[in-house]
Amino acid sequence: MAETSVPKTATTHVYRHIIDFPVEDQILGELVSLDTRVLDIGTGATGRSALKARERGAQVTSIEINTEAIAEFGTTPDNKGIGLAAADLLQLPFADRSFDVVQVALHGFDYILGCQDRLQGLSEMRRVVRPGGYVVFNAFNPIGLSLAPSGFKPAMLKTRLKYLATAGFMKNTMIDYNGLELHQAPVRVITNQAALAGLNRESVRNLSGSTDHPAKVALLSKAPYYVFRRPS
Ligand SMILES: C[S@@+](CC[C@H](N)C(=O)[O-])C[C@H]1O[C@@H](n2cnc3c(N)ncnc32)[C@H](O)[C@@H]1O
């Protein structure tokens, strides 16, 4: 009998990788300075994204849904005084307009799968950011996952061919290399979802930060970073 594997979720998998993309530093450099109030959602066991904002002098508030990750971050020797609280992106335990910047780094928002939940998450992020403040996250892009030149390199070719052969680009979710089920959507769809929640797209950029040309990013970036703004 064929084995059925159950995809992992935020509560059944602890993410421990440290990957830095140049675009993250580019965006933090533009939006964060001394005492900027940053909410880092999905901080994870390593605290990578929260620590990056802290290094720039931000006042960082951090939340995470996975209790094992929270415990692990608590043992990090240099966690720069960041306390990691248990909370869900879909129900943020903060007052309206509490932050200047809300960020969900490295696919944290892709963990949210259904349309209703995604709208709820976007609305929550809009609620807690101040008017004129920013919401930043990245998202897998099925068009870029199909066409990005890096996917034709020998090391990536097998994964790319499987994605194309199984029409992975036609689906709303994908299974990543950790076995996690994650949302994927073209730039146009992510932009429309955010607009429904009252967030305007300021920019969309590839992971190297070398372009913010919307059409180029929409076609060729596997996992663009988005900067949205709550209208003033
Ligand atoms: C890929 S990790 C990124 C970790 C870290 N932010 C970084 O940039 O390296 C995504 C994190 O989001 C967390 N997460 C997923 N869904 C969440 C939710 N609904 N609320 C809060 N955190 C969530 C996951 O548990 C995971 O730790």
PDBQT file of the ligand as one rigid body, heavy atoms in Angstrom, charges set to zero:
ROOT
HETATM    1  C1  LIG A 301      10.646  29.827   7.908  1.00  0.00    +0.000 C 
HETATM    2  S1  LIG A 301      10.479  30.330   9.564  1.00  0.00    +0.000 S 
HETATM    3  C2  LIG A 301      11.306  31.883   9.596  1.00  0.00    +0.000 C 
HETATM    4  C3  LIG A 301      12.037  32.130  10.903  1.00  0.00    +0.000 C 
HETATM    5  C4  LIG A 301      12.687  33.502  11.036  1.00  0.00    +0.000 C 
HETATM    6  N1  LIG A 301      11.699  34.571  11.007  1.00  0.00    +0.000 N 
HETATM    7  C5  LIG A 301      13.718  33.781   9.976  1.00  0.00    +0.000 C 
HETATM    8  O1  LIG A 301      13.535  34.721   9.204  1.00  0.00    +0.000 OA
HETATM    9  O2  LIG A 301      14.718  33.055   9.913  1.00  0.00    +0.000 OA
HETATM   10  C6  LIG A 301       8.775  30.807   9.686  1.00  0.00    +0.000 C 
HETATM   11  C7  LIG A 301       8.293  30.852  11.132  1.00  0.00    +0.000 C 
HETATM   12  O3  LIG A 301       6.942  31.330  11.165  1.00  0.00    +0.000 OA
HETATM   13  C8  LIG A 301       6.280  30.648  12.221  1.00  0.00    +0.000 C 
HETATM   14  N2  LIG A 301       4.823  30.742  12.005  1.00  0.00    +0.000 N 
HETATM   15  C9  LIG A 301       4.099  30.082  11.071  1.00  0.00    +0.000 A 
HETATM   16  N3  LIG A 301       2.791  30.377  11.173  1.00  0.00    +0.000 NA
HETATM   17  C10 LIG A 301       2.687  31.255  12.196  1.00  0.00    +0.000 A 
HETATM   18  C11 LIG A 301       1.570  31.930  12.788  1.00  0.00    +0.000 A 
HETATM   19  N4  LIG A 301       0.324  31.723  12.351  1.00  0.00    +0.000 N 
HETATM   20  N5  LIG A 301       1.810  32.774  13.809  1.00  0.00    +0.000 NA
HETATM   21  C12 LIG A 301       3.080  32.978  14.264  1.00  0.00    +0.000 A 
HETATM   22  N6  LIG A 301       4.167  32.352  13.753  1.00  0.00    +0.000 NA
HETATM   23  C13 LIG A 301       3.989  31.498  12.727  1.00  0.00    +0.000 A 
HETATM   24  C14 LIG A 301       6.814  29.235  12.111  1.00  0.00    +0.000 C 
HETATM   25  O4  LIG A 301       6.593  28.462  13.269  1.00  0.00    +0.000 OA
HETATM   26  C15 LIG A 301       8.293  29.493  11.815  1.00  0.00    +0.000 C 
HETATM   27  O5  LIG A 301       9.066  29.543  12.984  1.00  0.00    +0.000 OA
ENDROOT
TORSDOF 0
